[in-house]
């Protein structure tokens, strides 16, 4: 039972975190908007680098990228909350039911992993050369989030067995 409760708590923690991220992005809109703006414009990458042709200097593009991130985070949060509810409902059920209740949480965690790896590490870090910026480099934070959420996904997807519902004494 304790392993199931741990899995539920970890998925709920990601849902809570993502909810806070969306809340902050909406209530302090321009803090992270400016992050997106600077990454896309590549204005703090190495001077004279040959990748500057990739830079995007458009407020409309900045807005589209930023809202895509916010919507992506919102979808992650909703799926993780949905997954948390499903897991709580199945916490005392048999292993097959508990394993079946993991689907929304797995989807939410996977979507989150894709966001951190594709949007931040790949597109931001490599395409827009964010790694070159000392000011607007979010790769360490993205890697940290990718790693934490990846570990939670691994813990979650390990199949539950019938004997795991009993507490050991």
trRosetta pair geometry for C-beta under 8 A, 3 or more apart (Angstrom, degrees):
i j d omega theta_ij theta_ji phi_ij phi_ji
1 4 5.7 -57 -157 36 39 112
1 5 6.4 37 149 -19 71 105
1 91 7.5 67 -151 168 82 94
1 92 7.9 13 -121 -99 108 65
1 164 7.6 160 -34 143 32 63
1 165 5.5 51 -66 -164 73 48
1 166 7.0 43 -18 -96 92 2
1 167 5.4 -41 33 -59 111 83
2 5 5.6 -53 -148 37 36 112
2 6 6.3 40 151 -23 66 103
2 167 6.4 84 -25 -113 100 87
3 6 5.5 -50 -148 34 33 114
3 7 6.5 35 152 -20 64 103
3 160 7.4 166 106 -119 120 91
3 164 5.3 -55 48 -176 134 117
4 7 5.7 -53 -150 34 33 112
4 8 6.4 33 152 -18 66 104
4 87 7.5 -179 -176 179 87 100
4 91 5.1 139 142 -145 130 80
4 98 6.3 -70 -120 -151 123 144
4 160 6.7 47 -84 -122 96 135
4 164 7.0 127 -37 131 94 107
4 165 7.1 24 -17 -105 138 67
5 8 5.6 -52 -148 37 33 112
5 9 6.2 34 153 -20 66 107
5 91 6.9 61 -76 -150 65 130
6 9 5.7 -56 -146 38 30 112
6 10 6.3 29 156 -20 65 107
6 155 7.2 -89 123 166 109 135
7 10 5.9 -55 -146 35 29 110
7 11 6.5 25 157 -14 64 106
7 87 6.6 -137 112 -161 101 145
7 102 8.0 -49 163 -107 136 106
7 155 6.2 -165 -103 131 82 100
7 156 5.3 121 -152 -107 106 69
8 11 6.1 -60 -151 39 29 106
8 12 6.1 28 153 -17 65 111
8 84 6.2 95 -163 -146 77 73
8 87 4.6 -177 -101 121 89 127
8 88 5.8 102 -145 -71 137 69
8 91 6.3 -19 -49 -88 145 120
9 12 5.6 -57 -145 41 30 112
9 13 6.2 37 153 -28 64 104
10 13 5.5 -47 -148 28 32 116
10 14 6.9 31 153 -15 62 99
10 152 4.6 -176 161 -137 122 106
10 155 6.2 43 54 82 170 139
10 156 7.0 -141 86 -60 125 99
11 14 5.9 -52 -155 34 35 109
11 15 6.5 37 147 -18 66 105
11 80 5.6 -169 178 -162 82 87
11 83 5.3 -108 179 110 141 115
11 84 5.1 -176 110 -80 108 80
11 87 6.3 115 47 8 149 154
11 105 4.5 -38 -133 -141 142 128
11 108 7.6 91 -158 73 98 130
11 109 7.3 -83 -119 -54 85 115
11 152 7.0 151 -74 169 54 122
11 156 6.5 83 -64 -95 108 135
12 15 5.4 -53 -147 38 36 115
12 16 6.1 38 153 -21 67 105
12 80 7.6 156 -99 154 24 99
12 81 7.9 67 -123 -110 63 54
12 84 4.5 94 -81 -123 79 137
13 16 5.7 -51 -146 37 30 112
13 17 6.2 33 154 -20 64 106
13 152 7.7 -143 67 -111 111 146
14 17 5.6 -51 -144 37 31 113
14 18 6.1 29 158 -17 65 107
14 76 7.6 -94 153 158 105 105
14 80 5.0 -125 98 -144 101 153
14 108 7.2 139 113 127 128 116
14 109 6.4 30 131 -96 172 85
14 112 6.7 -107 -176 -25 126 173
14 149 6.1 91 -117 -114 130 93
14 152 6.1 168 -46 109 129 167
15 18 6.0 -58 -146 39 26 108
15 19 6.3 32 153 -23 62 107
15 77 5.6 101 -152 -153 63 63
15 80 3.6 -164 -76 113 86 111
15 81 4.4 130 -156 -64 138 66
15 83 7.6 -167 -62 54 124 95
15 84 5.5 -74 -6 -23 154 135
15 108 7.3 5 -82 156 85 155
16 19 5.6 -54 -150 33 30 114
16 20 6.6 29 153 -17 63 104
17 20 5.8 -58 -155 35 31 110
17 21 6.4 32 149 -21 66 105
18 21 5.4 -49 -147 33 37 115
18 22 6.4 36 155 -16 67 102
18 73 5.5 -174 -163 -175 94 84
18 74 7.9 164 156 -92 109 21
18 76 4.9 -140 -137 103 154 107
18 77 3.7 -161 111 -77 119 90
18 80 6.3 120 26 32 140 142
18 112 7.0 -100 -84 -101 131 125
19 22 5.9 -54 -149 38 30 108
19 23 6.2 33 151 -21 64 109
19 77 5.0 126 -65 -147 66 136
19 81 7.6 72 -59 -58 119 121
20 23 5.4 -53 -144 38 32 115
20 24 6.2 31 157 -18 66 106
21 24 5.9 -56 -147 38 28 108
21 25 6.3 26 155 -18 64 108
21 73 5.3 -113 103 -167 120 143
21 77 7.9 -163 52 -61 99 123
22 25 5.7 -56 -145 38 30 111
22 26 6.3 21 158 -13 65 110
22 70 6.3 103 -131 -159 79 79
22 73 5.1 180 -71 115 90 116
22 74 5.3 97 -113 -80 143 74
22 77 6.0 -75 -12 -13 136 153
23 26 6.1 -66 -150 41 26 104
23 27 6.0 0 164 1 67 116
24 27 6.2 -64 -128 49 26 94
24 28 5.4 -26 -174 36 69 109
24 31 7.7 -55 161 59 97 133
24 32 7.6 90 122 -18 97 128
25 28 7.3 -59 -106 64 15 71
25 29 6.7 52 167 -113 51 51
25 32 5.4 -48 -116 45 85 144
25 66 7.8 178 -170 179 117 95
25 69 7.5 -151 -139 108 156 104
25 70 5.1 -167 123 -104 144 102
25 73 7.1 115 10 56 151 153
26 29 6.4 3 -155 -77 24 86
26 70 7.1 105 -62 -147 83 134
28 31 4.7 8 141 4 107 122
28 32 7.5 90 104 0 89 89
29 32 7.5 -91 -176 48 32 84
29 33 5.7 27 151 -25 73 125
30 33 4.8 -58 -130 44 41 120
30 34 5.8 47 167 -27 74 99
31 34 6.5 -64 -166 29 20 105
31 35 7.2 21 141 -18 57 104
32 35 4.9 -40 -152 27 50 121
32 36 6.6 51 151 -17 70 96
32 66 7.0 138 117 -140 92 109
32 69 7.8 -131 147 102 128 145
33 36 5.8 -54 -156 37 34 110
33 37 6.2 38 146 -23 66 108
33 62 6.7 76 -174 154 83 112
33 63 7.7 8 -142 -96 112 58
33 66 5.2 13 -114 -115 72 159
34 37 5.2 -49 -142 36 36 119
34 38 6.2 33 159 -17 67 104
35 38 6.2 -61 -150 38 25 104
35 39 6.4 23 155 -17 64 109
35 136 5.9 162 -146 -145 66 100
35 138 6.8 58 -176 -45 128 132
36 39 5.8 -57 -145 38 29 109
36 40 6.1 22 161 -13 66 111
36 62 5.5 130 114 -158 107 82
36 65 5.2 169 -172 102 128 118
36 66 4.6 -152 24 -75 168 92
36 69 7.1 -145 -86 1 132 146
37 40 6.2 -62 -147 40 23 105
37 41 6.2 9 160 -8 62 115
37 59 7.8 0 -115 -112 112 60
37 62 4.6 21 -92 -133 76 141
38 41 5.9 -60 -136 45 29 104
38 43 5.8 -88 -147 43 74 104
38 44 6.1 12 178 5 113 112
38 133 7.4 113 141 -140 112 160
38 135 7.2 -76 159 102 154 110
38 136 4.2 -157 108 -81 127 163
39 42 7.3 18 174 -71 32 52
39 124 5.1 -24 -176 -144 143 97
39 128 5.1 75 163 120 81 146
39 130 5.2 -7 -135 -93 103 109
39 133 7.5 -113 -102 7 65 155
39 136 5.5 -149 -65 146 73 125
39 138 7.6 -43 -79 12 136 111
40 55 7.0 102 150 -161 54 59
40 56 4.4 -52 172 62 106 100
40 57 7.6 165 120 -74 96 38
40 61 6.4 175 178 118 154 113
40 62 5.9 -155 41 -92 150 78
40 65 6.3 175 -67 12 137 165
40 128 6.1 -72 -104 -125 34 147
41 55 5.5 37 -165 -167 36 107
41 56 6.7 -88 -78 74 48 50
41 57 5.0 68 -117 -92 95 79
42 45 4.6 -22 -175 -1 88 126
42 51 7.3 -145 -147 108 157 96
42 52 6.1 -170 103 -122 142 65
42 54 6.8 91 -37 82 149 89
42 55 4.1 -107 29 -96 116 102
42 128 5.7 -146 -74 -171 96 81
42 129 6.0 54 -131 55 113 106
43 55 7.7 96 -51 -140 62 134
44 132 7.7 170 114 107 65 85
44 133 4.1 72 100 -129 106 104
44 134 7.0 -112 159 38 119 66
44 135 5.0 -77 -178 41 167 112
44 136 5.5 125 48 19 135 106
45 49 5.6 -71 133 23 116 141
45 51 7.3 -79 145 73 160 110
45 52 7.4 -170 71 -86 132 81
45 128 8.0 -146 -59 157 134 64
45 129 4.7 53 -123 106 138 123
45 130 7.9 -85 -85 -94 99 21
45 132 4.0 57 -146 88 77 133
45 133 5.8 -57 -78 -59 54 82
46 49 4.5 93 75 -50 97 114
46 129 7.7 -88 17 158 87 138
46 132 4.8 -94 -18 -166 85 131
49 52 6.0 132 77 -38 77 88
49 129 6.6 156 116 -170 160 172
49 132 6.8 -57 -46 -123 159 170
50 53 7.9 -17 164 1 55 100
51 54 5.3 -21 170 12 83 119
51 129 5.3 129 87 -38 148 136
52 55 5.4 -14 -170 -13 62 118
54 127 6.1 -162 -176 167 148 77
54 128 6.3 -151 123 -100 122 55
54 129 7.6 126 65 -6 136 101
55 128 7.5 94 -101 -138 54 86
56 61 4.8 -98 160 114 131 156
56 62 7.6 174 114 -57 109 70
58 61 3.9 74 77 9 110 107
58 62 6.6 -175 92 -11 57 81
59 62 5.4 -51 -146 36 34 116
59 63 6.3 37 154 -21 65 105
60 63 5.7 -55 -150 35 30 112
60 64 6.4 29 153 -18 65 105
61 64 5.6 -52 -145 37 34 111
61 65 6.2 33 156 -17 66 106
62 65 5.9 -57 -148 38 28 110
62 66 6.1 24 156 -17 64 112
63 66 5.8 -57 -143 39 28 109
63 67 6.1 22 161 -13 65 109
64 67 6.1 -58 -142 41 26 105
64 68 6.3 32 155 -24 62 107
65 68 5.7 -57 -152 33 28 115
65 69 6.6 29 151 -19 63 104
66 69 5.7 -52 -154 33 34 112
66 70 6.5 31 150 -17 66 105
67 70 5.4 -49 -142 38 38 113
67 71 6.1 36 157 -17 68 105
68 71 5.9 -55 -144 40 28 107
68 72 6.1 34 153 -23 63 108
68 119 7.9 -175 117 -119 110 133
69 72 5.6 -55 -147 35 28 115
69 73 6.4 26 155 -16 64 106
69 115 7.4 110 -138 -160 69 117
69 119 6.4 143 -101 173 90 154
70 73 5.8 -56 -149 38 30 110
70 74 6.3 34 151 -22 64 106
71 74 5.3 -50 -145 35 34 116
71 75 6.4 37 154 -20 65 102
72 75 5.9 -53 -151 34 29 110
72 76 6.5 32 149 -19 62 105
72 111 7.0 -164 -170 163 81 104
72 115 4.9 140 148 -102 132 126
72 119 7.0 152 78 -37 173 156
73 76 5.5 -51 -149 35 34 116
73 77 6.3 35 153 -19 66 105
73 115 7.0 125 -70 -162 65 169
74 77 5.7 -55 -149 37 31 111
74 78 6.3 29 155 -17 65 107
75 78 5.8 -54 -144 38 30 110
75 79 6.2 26 159 -14 65 109
75 108 7.8 -166 135 -121 66 75
75 111 6.0 -93 112 152 109 156
76 79 6.1 -63 -149 41 25 106
76 80 6.1 19 157 -15 64 112
76 108 5.3 106 -160 -166 54 80
76 109 7.9 92 -153 -80 95 23
76 111 5.1 -156 -90 97 82 110
76 112 4.4 93 -138 -71 135 90
76 115 6.8 -69 -53 -3 138 143
77 80 5.8 -60 -144 40 28 108
77 81 6.2 26 158 -17 66 106
77 108 7.5 148 -35 -153 5 123
78 81 5.9 -54 -145 37 29 108
78 82 6.1 30 155 -18 64 109
78 108 7.5 -161 77 -106 50 117
79 82 5.5 -53 -144 40 31 114
79 83 6.1 35 153 -21 64 107
79 104 5.3 -157 -167 178 75 83
79 105 7.3 157 145 -97 83 25
79 107 5.1 -110 -169 96 140 99
79 108 3.0 180 103 -76 106 97
79 111 6.4 95 38 25 153 137
80 83 5.4 -50 -143 39 32 115
80 84 6.3 40 153 -25 63 101
80 104 7.8 -179 -84 135 19 89
80 105 6.1 64 -128 -127 56 67
80 108 3.8 -174 -55 143 69 155
80 109 6.9 97 -93 -54 101 68
80 112 7.6 30 -52 -35 126 133
81 84 5.5 -49 -149 31 32 115
81 85 6.6 33 152 -17 64 101
82 85 5.9 -53 -153 34 31 110
82 86 6.5 30 150 -17 64 107
82 104 4.4 -95 107 163 105 151
82 105 7.9 -155 86 -59 70 60
82 108 7.3 158 49 -48 94 131
83 86 5.6 -54 -146 38 33 112
83 87 6.2 31 156 -18 67 107
83 101 7.8 122 -158 153 63 74
83 102 7.0 31 -155 -159 107 38
83 103 7.5 -151 -110 78 96 44
83 104 3.8 -159 -73 96 78 89
83 105 2.7 144 177 -61 145 72
83 106 7.3 161 -120 3 141 49
83 107 7.4 -177 -65 44 124 84
83 108 5.5 -124 -6 14 135 130
83 109 8.0 -56 42 -19 173 92
84 87 5.8 -58 -147 38 29 109
84 88 6.3 30 155 -20 65 106
84 105 6.8 109 -49 -88 50 111
85 88 5.8 -53 -146 35 30 111
85 89 6.4 30 155 -19 63 106
86 89 5.8 -57 -152 36 29 112
86 90 6.4 7 157 -2 64 114
86 101 4.2 179 148 -167 97 91
86 102 7.7 -159 108 -58 123 18
86 103 7.5 -60 124 46 165 78
86 104 5.6 124 6 31 145 122
86 105 7.1 -139 59 -24 115 98
87 90 5.9 -70 -144 49 30 99
87 91 6.4 59 153 -64 66 85
87 98 7.3 54 -140 -153 69 77
87 101 5.2 147 -86 128 48 120
87 102 6.8 57 -85 -89 101 57
87 105 6.3 26 -38 -34 124 144
88 91 5.7 -21 -149 -21 32 118
89 93 7.8 18 128 -19 64 125
89 101 6.7 -169 69 -130 92 141
90 93 4.4 -59 -157 28 69 126
90 97 4.9 -162 -145 134 112 95
90 98 4.6 163 139 -98 115 56
90 100 7.4 -168 -122 67 160 81
90 101 3.7 -158 11 -26 152 156
91 98 7.0 77 -107 -111 26 110
92 165 7.4 97 -145 -154 44 122
93 97 3.6 -66 134 85 137 139
93 98 5.6 172 74 -49 94 78
93 101 7.7 118 49 -23 136 134
94 97 5.1 93 58 13 73 102
94 98 7.0 -141 101 -4 36 91
94 162 6.6 -20 -156 -107 82 88
94 165 7.8 -79 -125 -38 36 152
95 98 5.6 -58 -142 40 32 109
95 99 5.9 32 160 -18 69 108
95 159 7.5 54 177 167 116 87
95 160 4.6 -165 -142 107 87 93
95 161 5.6 -13 -109 -152 151 15
95 162 5.0 -91 -20 -64 124 57
95 164 7.2 92 -97 42 108 104
95 165 7.3 -125 -62 -33 79 112
96 99 5.9 -54 -144 39 26 110
96 100 6.2 27 155 -18 61 111
97 100 5.6 -58 -147 39 29 113
97 101 6.4 33 153 -26 64 106
98 101 5.6 -54 -150 30 32 114
98 102 7.4 48 149 -38 59 94
98 160 4.7 -35 96 59 126 161
99 102 5.9 -41 -167 3 38 119
99 159 5.8 6 -108 -143 130 75
99 160 5.3 -151 -61 34 86 98
100 103 6.9 -16 179 -21 49 107
102 105 5.4 -74 -163 52 57 110
102 106 5.4 59 143 -29 90 107
102 156 5.9 150 -150 167 120 101
102 157 7.0 140 158 -99 149 53
103 106 5.7 -57 -145 35 27 111
103 107 6.4 27 157 -18 64 105
104 107 5.5 -51 -148 36 34 113
104 108 6.3 33 153 -19 66 105
105 108 5.7 -53 -145 38 32 111
105 109 6.2 27 158 -14 66 108
105 156 6.0 -135 121 -162 124 150
106 109 6.0 -57 -143 41 28 107
106 110 6.1 28 157 -19 64 111
106 153 6.9 92 -132 -144 65 92
106 156 6.5 -170 -81 119 77 129
106 157 6.3 83 -109 -83 115 98
107 110 5.8 -59 -146 38 26 110
107 111 6.3 27 157 -19 64 107
108 111 5.8 -55 -147 36 28 110
108 112 6.4 29 154 -18 63 107
109 112 5.6 -54 -150 36 32 114
109 113 6.4 37 151 -21 65 102
109 149 5.6 176 -156 179 86 98
109 152 6.2 -143 -129 98 135 104
109 153 4.3 167 138 -84 140 100
109 156 6.8 157 -3 34 162 151
110 113 5.6 -49 -148 34 34 113
110 114 6.4 35 152 -19 64 103
110 153 6.8 105 -65 -123 65 142
111 114 5.6 -52 -150 36 32 113
111 115 6.6 37 150 -23 64 102
112 115 5.6 -50 -151 30 34 113
112 116 6.6 25 156 -12 67 103
112 145 7.6 -112 164 156 105 107
112 149 5.0 -124 110 -162 125 159
113 116 6.1 -59 -148 40 31 103
113 117 5.9 12 161 -4 68 115
113 146 6.0 85 -139 -141 70 76
113 149 5.6 -159 -71 107 79 122
113 150 5.9 92 -110 -76 121 80
113 153 6.8 -25 -45 -26 134 153
114 117 6.1 -65 -135 49 26 99
114 118 5.1 1 177 4 70 121
114 119 7.8 70 134 -9 65 91
115 118 6.7 -55 -114 49 16 91
115 119 5.0 -17 -165 19 58 125
115 120 7.1 47 145 -7 65 100
116 119 7.2 -27 -79 51 10 90
116 120 5.3 -35 -155 37 45 124
116 121 6.5 42 147 -14 64 105
116 142 4.8 161 -165 -167 85 81
116 143 7.7 156 164 -74 116 22
116 145 4.8 -158 -107 94 144 108
116 146 4.1 -164 114 -69 136 87
116 149 7.0 151 4 34 145 136
117 120 7.4 2 -41 53 7 82
117 121 5.1 -35 -144 40 42 125
117 122 6.3 41 151 -16 61 106
117 142 7.7 150 -75 162 33 110
117 146 5.5 98 -61 -118 84 134
118 121 7.5 23 -17 52 10 83
118 122 5.1 -34 -143 38 37 129
118 123 6.3 35 154 -13 61 103
119 122 7.4 48 4 52 11 87
119 123 5.4 -35 -146 38 33 124
119 124 6.5 36 146 -16 57 105
120 123 7.3 9 -35 54 10 84
120 124 4.8 -25 -148 32 40 133
120 125 6.6 52 145 -25 55 100
120 130 7.9 -63 -173 48 63 163
120 138 5.8 -85 -158 104 115 113
120 139 7.0 164 150 -102 95 49
120 141 7.9 -92 178 86 150 85
120 142 3.6 -166 120 -112 138 144
121 124 7.1 23 -24 56 10 92
121 125 4.7 -19 -163 12 37 140
121 126 7.4 30 146 -12 56 97
121 139 6.1 90 -113 -135 69 84
121 142 5.1 -172 -55 123 82 136
121 143 6.6 94 -91 -69 122 75
121 146 6.9 -2 -30 -41 137 151
122 125 6.5 14 -37 48 8 98
122 126 5.5 -36 -159 30 43 117
122 127 6.9 39 144 -14 63 100
123 126 7.3 -30 -77 53 7 80
123 127 4.9 -26 -152 28 47 128
123 128 6.7 33 151 -1 63 101
124 127 7.3 12 -31 50 10 88
124 128 5.5 -40 -145 48 39 117
124 130 4.5 15 153 -22 83 145
124 138 6.5 -17 134 56 150 107
124 139 7.5 -167 103 -72 107 78
124 142 7.5 163 63 -49 132 159
125 128 7.6 59 16 57 10 77
125 129 7.7 12 167 -133 33 13
125 130 4.8 -71 -100 51 41 107
125 131 5.2 56 -163 -41 82 95
125 139 4.7 85 -103 -93 121 114
125 142 7.2 -130 -45 56 123 151
126 129 7.2 14 -167 -79 21 45
126 131 7.4 26 -78 -6 48 119
129 132 4.7 4 156 7 102 119
129 133 7.7 115 120 -22 76 87
130 133 5.7 -53 -164 24 51 114
130 136 6.5 -98 -145 116 90 84
130 137 5.4 139 156 -120 85 62
130 138 6.5 -41 166 33 144 74
130 139 6.1 154 104 -42 113 99
131 137 6.2 75 -119 -134 28 117
131 139 5.7 22 -89 -23 80 153
132 137 7.8 -176 58 -85 29 115
133 136 4.4 -29 137 56 153 75
133 137 4.7 178 79 -52 85 86
134 137 6.7 -23 -118 -4 13 122
137 140 7.2 58 127 2 98 92
138 141 5.0 -55 -167 48 75 113
138 142 5.5 81 131 -29 87 102
139 142 5.5 -55 -141 39 32 112
139 143 6.1 33 159 -20 67 105
140 143 5.8 -53 -146 37 29 109
140 144 6.3 33 153 -22 63 106
141 144 5.6 -52 -148 34 32 115
141 145 6.4 28 155 -15 65 105
142 145 5.9 -56 -148 39 31 107
142 146 6.1 34 153 -21 66 108
143 146 5.5 -52 -142 37 32 114
143 147 6.1 32 157 -19 65 107
144 147 5.9 -58 -150 37 26 110
144 148 6.4 23 156 -16 64 108
145 148 5.8 -54 -142 39 31 108
145 149 6.0 21 164 -9 67 112
146 149 6.3 -64 -144 45 22 103
146 150 5.9 27 156 -24 62 115
147 150 5.6 -56 -142 36 25 115
147 151 6.5 27 158 -20 62 103
148 151 6.0 -56 -154 32 28 109
148 152 6.6 25 151 -15 63 106
149 152 5.5 -53 -149 38 36 113
149 153 6.3 41 151 -22 67 103
150 153 5.6 -51 -147 34 32 113
150 154 6.5 34 153 -19 64 103
151 154 5.7 -52 -151 34 33 112
151 155 6.5 33 152 -17 65 104
152 155 5.7 -53 -148 37 33 112
152 156 6.2 32 153 -20 65 109
153 156 5.6 -58 -147 38 31 112
153 157 6.1 18 162 -14 68 110
154 157 6.3 -61 -139 38 26 100
154 158 7.0 41 158 -36 60 95
155 158 6.4 -45 -162 9 29 113
160 164 5.5 -124 -162 62 77 140
160 165 7.9 64 171 -53 114 84
161 164 4.9 105 59 -10 73 104
162 165 6.4 -48 -174 12 44 109
163 166 6.0 -48 -167 27 56 110
